[in-house]
Amino acid sequence: MQLIANRPEAPSAIRSDLGAIFVSMELSRSSWLITSLSPGGGEKISKHSVRAGDICALLTRFSALKQKALARTGKLFPIVVIQEAGLDGFFRHFDNRRQVASYAGLAPTPWQSGSIDREQGVSKSGNPRLRATLIELAWLWVRHQPKSALTLWFEGRVKRNDGRHKKSTIVALARKLLVALWKYVTAGVVIEGAVMKTPR
């Protein structure tokens, strides 16, 4: 993980009496830029970059932000992402997991015929770049988080299908992973079985 900068901002521009850790994420193919403002840090905005797809480094950074805020204030704070996971910098608020999945083009498409009501694949009407990134991220998750509940779910589903339908199953995993990460950054819910590096 590479530290980019810690720079003071004008006191009139930023509130320092924060009730949460505010994080802005900007994703690109080569790196992810994480900008944060934390309680107890004055008006300093911190910027870090991690290698694109390095979910372990991303979760480690979130953990480090929480630990630093705890050391400064003696309190635990939730993490709030104030910009969307995308390159356009447009703010977007999500009320539920279906909205999150729909924005990324990973929401299931309902299909109904008479009394039969089921899902048929995913809707691809969302952000195509984000969807492609999340599918790549899902493959990386399976490789680097082999004992997590999400990876065990994926491997169990593939095994039941005798190794078939891997592509559709990884898309389903990408949706589950996106929702799990959304829950982590908005409510602090840690992904079951995920291994996180100890902050230095």
Secondary structure by P-SEA (a helix, b strand, c coil): cccccccccccccccccccbbbbbbbbcccbbbbbbcccccccbbbbbbccccaaaaaaaaaaaaaaaaaaaccbbbbbbbccccccccbbbbbccaaaaaaaaccbbbbbbcccbbbbccccccccaaaaaaaaaaaaaaaacccccaaaaaaaaaaaaacccaaaaaaaaaaaaaaaaaaaaaacccccccccccccc
